[in-house]
């Protein structure tokens, strides 16, 4: 989640309740980070 929080903060969107969507590249990177965490935990 921190990756998304950082992106929101860096784009002056943190705390904005009107965010319509997050760019696909951010969603994909977040998904990859979660997958990496899962892989590390399940080794």
Buried (B, 14 or more C-beta within 10 A) or exposed (E): EEEBEEBBEEEEEEEEEEEEEBEEEBEEBBEEBEEEEEEEEEE
